[in-house]
Amino acid sequence: MTNASTVLSAWANLPPEVRALAAPIQSEQQYNEALAAFEAVWNEVGGQADHPLGSLFELLRDRLMAYEERAFTTPPSPPHRLLALLMEERAMTQTELAGVLGITQGNVSRLLGGKTALSLEAVRKLAAHFHVPPNVFLEHP
């Protein structure tokens, strides 16, 4: 069991730069500082899940991700462009995708060109095949 007064006392006595590691990132400068700290912890922790700095690693990772989600938003891509990107990342051909979807290569070409919308069945198959949530293949207003 954690004694709250012990935690509060220890926290108050930490150097300000250590306490700052737990504060939300508000600026690009803070982001760069947190990124440098994260890199140093990464190099120290490696792949050791039980490393004493493991919780600091997770804290910094979560802070960086939260800032990136706020600061580096990207507009949603049309489903056909996302599909093309996923295929390119995996060096997947249209013929291979046709096999996954159970359609002709010509229909895959129309999907990738944005000329044909994805059916609900195709969305489900693509999500399962690429291991992504189905909503990434749905049109966003």
For each residue, the residues with C-beta under 8 A, 3 or more apart:
1:
2: 6 7
3: 6 7
4: 7 8
5: 8 9
6: 2 3 9 10
7: 2 3 4 10 11
8: 4 5 11 12
9: 5 6 12 13
10: 6 7 13 14
11: 7 8 14 19
12: 8 9
13: 9 10
14: 10 11 18 19
15: 18 19
16: 19 20
17: 20 21
18: 14 15 21
19: 11 14 15 16 22 23
20: 16 17 23 30
21: 17 18 34 37 56 59 60 63
22: 19 59 63
23: 19 20
24: 63 66 67
25: 30 31 34 63 64 66 67
26: 30
27: 30 31
28: 31 32 71
29: 32 33
30: 20 25 26 27 33 34 67
31: 25 27 28 34 35 64 67 71
32: 28 29 35 36
33: 29 30 36 37
34: 21 25 30 31 37 38 60 63 64 67
35: 31 32 38 39 64
36: 32 33 39 40
37: 21 33 34 40 41 60
38: 34 35 41 42 57 60 61 64
39: 35 36 42 43
40: 36 37 43 44
41: 37 38 44 45 53 56 57 60
42: 38 39 45 46 57
43: 39 40 46
44: 40 41 51 53
45: 41 42 48 51 53 54 57
46: 42 43 51
47:
48: 45 51 54
49: 54
50: 54
51: 44 45 46 48 54 57
52:
53: 41 44 45 56 57
54: 45 48 49 50 51 57 58
55: 58 59
56: 21 41 53 59 60
57: 38 41 42 45 51 53 54 60 61
58: 54 55 61 62
59: 21 22 55 56 62 63
60: 21 34 37 38 41 56 57 63 64
61: 38 57 58 64 65
62: 58 59 65 66
63: 21 22 24 25 34 59 60 66 67
64: 25 31 34 35 38 60 61 67 68
65: 61 62 68 69
66: 24 25 62 63 69 70
67: 24 25 30 31 34 63 64 70 71
68: 64 65 71 72
69: 65 66 72 73
70: 66 67 73
71: 28 31 67 68
72: 68 69
73: 69 70
74:
75:
76: 140
77: 81 82 85
78: 81 82 114 139
79: 82 83 118 136 137 138 139
80: 83 84 111 112 113 114 118
81: 77 78 84 85 114
82: 77 78 79 85 86 136 137
83: 79 80 86 87 97 111 112 118 126 137
84: 80 81 87 88 112
85: 77 81 82 88 89
86: 82 83 89 90 92 126 130 132
87: 83 84 90 92 93 94 97 112
88: 84 85 91 92
89: 85 86
90: 86 87 130
91: 88
92: 86 87 88 96 97
93: 87 96 97
94: 87 97 98 105 108 109 112
95: 98 99 105 108
96: 92 93 99 100
97: 83 87 92 93 94 100 101 108
98: 94 95 101 102 103 104 105 107 108
99: 95 96 102
100: 96 97 125 126 129
101: 97 98 107 108 122 125 126
102: 98 99 125
103: 98 107 108 122
104: 98 107 108
105: 94 95 98 108 109
106: 109 110
107: 98 101 103 104 110 111 116
108: 94 95 97 98 101 103 104 105 111 112
109: 94 105 106 112 113
110: 106 107 113 115 116
111: 80 83 107 108 114 115 116 118 122
112: 80 83 84 87 94 108 109
113: 80 109 110 116
114: 78 80 81 111
115: 110 111
116: 107 110 111 113
117: 139
118: 79 80 83 111 122 123 126 137
119: 122 123
120: 123 124
121: 124 125
122: 101 103 111 118 119 125 126 137
123: 118 119 120 126 127 134 137 138
124: 120 121 127 128 134
125: 100 101 102 121 122 128 129
126: 83 86 100 101 118 122 123 129 130 132 134 137
127: 123 124 130 131 132 133 134 136 137
128: 124 125 131
129: 100 125 126
130: 86 90 126 127
131: 127 128
132: 86 126 127 136 137
133: 127 136
134: 123 124 126 127 137 138
135: 138
136: 79 82 127 132 133
137: 79 82 83 118 122 123 126 127 132 134
138: 79 123 134 135
139: 78 79 117
140: 76
141:
